[in-house]
Amino acid sequence: MVASRQYTENILTIIDEAAEANRQTPGRQGCTVALTGKLAEEVMVTGDVHGHRRNFNSICKIAALEEHPRRHLVLQEVCHGGPAYEENGGCMSHAILEDVAALKVKFPQRVHFLLGNHEMAELSDYPIQKNRQLLNLLFRLGLQQMYGPAADDVHKAMLRFLFSCPLAVRLPWGAFISHSLPEEVDRRGFDPAIFERELTADDCLEQSDAFRLLWGRDYRRENAKAFCELVGAKMLVTGHEPCQEGFIAPNQHQIILDCCGGTAAYVILPVGTELSHAEVMERVKMVGEG
């Protein structure tokens, strides 16, 4: 059954309010949210969700933002994946993106949804194929199944929201949270100015600095170190990479979290206390553990 007009209009309002909340987030500097002790005591960082409803619901329960008014929550990459509509095979992950927008509206200062490569693919119509299926098309089919003739309006609203999302969250002691890191920074360089200004349409094109950031899978120690030096970080907390155990530490400068499988991981970091790489690793927990 197609959503009612009232339901659709409510979703459109929520998504646009979430986009405005992104732009007005305290600590927002260009495409980065710089948290301070004045804004937060701790931040819960999660990995890619990709339509995994149970993990997303568990993350929200563990975050318990109503009970922890000084806690922030970082989410990333919910689009593409998870269950499909029986009627047309469309991807149902749009519903989690809508829930993310609603969460941002409810906690406008404390929820931060990082732009990921799958969301950028929606922004630029960059085709992503998995198991011989075009994920972009399945996402549109899901919207079509849910919203019928209003599907295009909902998709456009989602693009406005995604375009407003930050690329990174920065903690004062040197933790830098982003979806991934560019490849070959140590050999090719990278322009960190992307984090200091607003996103433009050109930033969504293939091989732009933003594209390199979100799609990169170069986890060499030398590359991670070079990126840390460019962005003034001591440690990187990222997603993007599937992790069988829910997380991995590919080098001494980086920790990768994943939340799209049966084993999902998160970490709660203090905003005002510096941690070593080993200390951050000790804080990683599994979503199932609560």
C-alpha positions as CSV (number, residue, x, y, z in Angstrom):
1,M,0.0,0.0,0.0
2,V,1.3,3.4,-1.0
3,A,1.9,5.9,1.9
4,S,-0.9,8.4,2.5
5,R,-0.4,12.0,1.4
6,Q,-0.3,13.1,5.1
7,Y,2.4,10.6,5.9
8,T,4.4,11.6,2.9
9,E,4.2,15.3,3.7
10,N,5.3,14.6,7.2
11,I,8.3,12.7,5.9
12,L,9.2,15.5,3.6
13,T,9.0,18.0,6.4
14,I,11.2,15.9,8.7
15,I,13.9,15.4,6.0
16,D,14.0,19.1,5.3
17,E,14.2,20.0,8.9
18,A,17.0,17.5,9.4
19,A,18.9,19.2,6.5
20,E,18.5,22.6,8.2
21,A,19.6,21.1,11.5
22,N,22.8,19.8,9.8
23,R,23.6,23.2,8.7
24,Q,22.9,24.8,12.1
25,T,24.8,22.1,14.2
26,P,26.9,23.7,16.9
27,G,30.6,23.2,16.1
28,R,29.9,22.9,12.4
29,Q,32.9,24.3,10.4
30,G,32.5,23.8,6.7
31,C,32.1,20.1,6.3
32,T,33.4,19.2,9.8
33,V,31.7,19.2,13.2
34,A,34.3,20.1,15.8
35,L,33.2,18.9,19.2
36,T,34.5,20.5,22.4
37,G,34.0,19.9,26.1
38,K,31.4,22.7,26.1
39,L,29.3,20.8,23.5
40,A,29.7,17.2,24.6
41,E,31.2,14.9,27.2
42,E,31.4,11.8,25.0
43,V,30.5,10.5,21.5
44,M,29.3,7.1,20.4
45,V,30.8,6.2,17.0
46,T,29.3,3.5,14.8
47,G,30.1,1.9,11.5
48,D,28.2,1.2,8.2
49,V,24.6,0.0,8.8
50,H,23.5,-0.7,5.2
51,G,19.9,-1.3,5.9
52,H,20.4,-3.6,8.9
53,R,17.3,-2.7,10.9
54,R,18.2,-4.7,14.0
55,N,21.6,-3.2,14.4
56,F,20.2,0.3,13.8
57,N,17.6,-0.1,16.5
58,S,20.2,-1.6,18.9
59,I,22.5,1.4,18.3
60,C,19.7,3.8,19.1
61,K,18.9,1.9,22.3
62,I,22.5,1.7,23.4
63,A,23.1,5.4,22.6
64,A,20.1,6.3,24.9
65,L,20.4,10.0,24.1
66,E,17.5,11.0,26.2
67,E,19.2,9.5,29.3
68,H,22.7,10.9,28.4
69,P,22.2,14.6,27.6
70,R,26.0,15.1,27.1
71,R,26.4,12.2,24.7
72,H,26.6,12.6,20.9
73,L,26.0,9.9,18.3
74,V,27.8,9.5,15.0
75,L,26.1,7.4,12.3
76,Q,27.1,6.5,8.8
77,E,26.1,4.8,5.6
78,V,22.6,3.4,6.0
79,C,21.6,3.3,2.3
80,H,21.7,0.2,0.1
81,G,21.3,-3.2,1.8
82,G,19.0,-5.0,4.1
83,P,15.5,-6.4,3.3
84,A,13.6,-5.8,0.1
85,Y,9.9,-5.2,-0.7
86,E,8.3,-8.4,-1.9
87,E,6.2,-6.6,-4.5
88,N,9.0,-5.2,-6.6
89,G,12.3,-6.2,-4.9
90,G,13.0,-2.6,-4.0
91,C,15.5,-1.7,-1.2
92,M,13.9,-0.8,2.1
93,S,17.0,1.0,3.4
94,H,15.3,4.3,2.7
95,A,13.3,3.8,5.8
96,I,16.4,3.9,8.0
97,L,17.6,7.0,6.3
98,E,14.2,8.5,7.2
99,D,14.7,7.4,10.8
100,V,18.2,9.0,10.8
101,A,16.6,12.3,9.7
102,A,14.0,12.0,12.4
103,L,16.7,11.3,15.0
104,K,18.6,14.4,13.8
105,V,15.4,16.5,14.2
106,K,14.8,15.1,17.7
107,F,18.4,15.6,18.8
108,P,19.6,18.4,16.4
109,Q,22.8,19.2,18.2
110,R,23.9,15.7,19.1
111,V,23.3,13.4,16.1
112,H,25.8,13.5,13.3
113,F,25.3,11.5,10.1
114,L,28.5,11.3,8.1
115,L,28.3,11.3,4.3
116,G,29.4,7.9,3.0
117,N,30.2,6.7,-0.5
118,H,26.8,5.0,-1.0
119,E,25.0,8.2,-0.1
120,M,27.3,10.1,-2.4
121,A,26.4,7.6,-5.1
122,E,22.8,8.7,-4.7
123,L,23.8,12.4,-4.9
124,S,25.7,11.9,-8.2
125,D,23.8,8.9,-9.7
126,Y,27.2,7.1,-9.5
127,P,26.3,3.4,-10.2
128,I,27.0,0.8,-7.5
129,Q,26.5,-2.8,-8.4
130,K,26.5,-5.8,-6.1
131,N,25.5,-9.4,-6.9
132,R,24.7,-8.2,-10.4
133,Q,22.1,-5.8,-9.1
134,L,22.3,-2.0,-9.4
135,L,21.8,-0.7,-5.9
136,N,20.8,2.8,-7.0
137,L,17.9,1.3,-9.0
138,L,16.8,-0.9,-6.1
139,F,16.8,2.1,-3.8
140,R,14.5,4.0,-6.2
141,L,12.3,1.0,-6.5
142,G,11.9,0.9,-2.8
143,L,10.9,4.6,-2.7
144,Q,8.5,3.9,-5.6
145,Q,6.9,1.0,-3.7
146,M,6.5,3.1,-0.5
147,Y,5.5,6.5,-1.9
148,G,4.2,5.9,-5.4
149,P,3.9,9.1,-7.4
150,A,5.6,11.1,-4.6
151,A,8.7,8.9,-4.8
152,D,10.7,11.6,-6.7
153,D,9.8,14.3,-4.2
154,V,11.0,12.1,-1.4
155,H,14.2,11.2,-3.2
156,K,14.9,14.9,-3.9
157,A,14.4,15.8,-0.2
158,M,16.7,13.0,0.7
159,L,19.4,14.4,-1.6
160,R,19.0,17.8,0.0
161,F,19.6,16.2,3.4
162,L,22.6,14.2,2.2
163,F,24.1,17.2,0.6
164,S,24.0,19.0,4.0
165,C,25.7,16.1,5.9
166,P,29.2,16.6,7.3
167,L,32.3,14.7,6.1
168,A,33.9,14.4,9.5
169,V,33.6,14.9,13.2
170,R,36.7,16.1,15.1
171,L,37.5,15.7,18.8
172,P,39.9,18.2,20.5
173,W,42.4,15.6,21.5
174,G,43.0,14.4,18.0
175,A,40.4,11.8,17.1
176,F,39.2,12.3,13.5
177,I,36.0,10.5,12.5
178,S,35.2,10.1,8.8
179,H,33.7,7.4,6.5
180,S,37.2,6.5,5.2
181,L,40.4,8.1,4.1
182,P,41.8,8.8,0.6
183,E,44.2,6.5,-1.1
184,E,47.9,7.3,-1.6
185,V,47.9,10.5,0.4
186,D,51.6,9.8,1.1
187,R,52.3,9.7,-2.7
188,R,49.6,11.9,-4.3
189,G,48.7,14.3,-1.5
190,F,45.3,15.5,-0.6
191,D,43.6,18.9,-0.1
192,P,42.3,19.1,3.4
193,A,40.5,22.4,2.6
194,I,37.5,20.2,1.7
195,F,36.8,19.9,5.4
196,E,36.8,23.7,6.0
197,R,34.2,24.7,3.4
198,E,30.7,23.6,2.3
199,L,30.2,20.8,-0.1
200,T,29.6,21.7,-3.8
201,A,28.2,19.7,-6.7
202,D,31.7,19.2,-8.1
203,D,32.7,17.5,-4.9
204,C,30.4,14.6,-5.8
205,L,32.1,13.9,-9.0
206,E,34.4,10.9,-9.5
207,Q,38.0,11.5,-8.4
208,S,37.2,14.8,-6.5
209,D,38.9,15.1,-3.1
210,A,35.6,14.2,-1.4
211,F,35.2,11.2,-3.7
212,R,38.7,10.0,-2.9
213,L,37.9,10.4,0.8
214,L,34.7,8.4,0.8
215,W,35.8,5.6,-1.6
216,G,39.4,5.1,-0.5
217,R,40.6,1.7,0.9
218,D,44.3,2.4,1.4
219,Y,44.9,1.3,4.9
220,R,48.7,1.3,4.8
221,R,50.4,2.7,7.9
222,E,52.2,5.3,5.7
223,N,49.0,6.5,4.1
224,A,47.1,6.7,7.4
225,K,50.0,8.7,9.0
226,A,50.1,11.1,6.0
227,F,46.4,11.7,6.3
228,C,46.6,12.3,10.0
229,E,49.3,14.9,9.5
230,L,47.3,16.7,6.8
231,V,44.1,16.9,9.0
232,G,45.9,17.5,12.3
233,A,44.8,14.2,13.8
234,K,46.4,11.6,16.1
235,M,43.9,8.8,15.3
236,L,41.4,7.9,12.6
237,V,38.0,6.2,13.4
238,T,36.4,5.2,10.1
239,G,33.9,2.8,8.5
240,H,33.6,1.7,4.8
241,E,35.4,-1.6,5.2
242,P,33.4,-4.8,5.9
243,C,34.7,-6.4,9.1
244,Q,33.9,-10.0,10.0
245,E,34.5,-9.4,13.7
246,G,32.8,-6.0,13.6
247,F,36.0,-4.0,13.7
248,I,39.7,-4.1,12.7
249,A,42.8,-2.0,13.4
250,P,44.7,-2.1,10.0
251,N,47.4,0.2,11.3
252,Q,48.5,2.0,14.5
253,H,46.7,5.2,13.4
254,Q,43.3,3.8,12.5
255,I,40.3,1.8,13.8
256,I,37.6,0.7,11.4
257,L,34.0,0.0,12.7
258,D,31.3,-2.0,10.9
259,C,27.6,-2.4,11.8
260,C,26.1,-4.0,8.8
261,G,26.5,-7.7,9.7
262,G,25.7,-10.2,12.4
263,T,28.7,-8.9,14.4
264,A,28.6,-5.1,14.8
265,A,30.9,-2.8,16.8
266,Y,30.8,0.7,18.3
267,V,33.0,2.8,20.5
268,I,32.2,5.5,23.0
269,L,35.0,8.1,23.1
270,P,35.5,10.9,25.6
271,V,35.6,14.4,24.1
272,G,38.0,15.9,26.6
273,T,40.4,13.0,27.5
274,E,43.1,11.9,25.1
275,L,43.3,8.1,24.4
276,S,46.0,6.0,22.9
277,H,45.2,3.7,20.0
278,A,45.3,0.7,22.4
279,E,43.0,2.5,24.8
280,V,40.5,3.1,22.1
281,M,40.7,-0.5,21.0
282,E,39.9,-1.5,24.6
283,R,36.7,0.5,24.5
284,V,35.3,-1.1,21.4
285,K,32.2,-3.1,22.2
286,M,29.7,-5.3,20.2
287,V,26.2,-4.0,19.5
288,G,24.8,-7.3,20.8
289,E,26.4,-6.7,24.1
290,G,24.4,-3.6,24.7
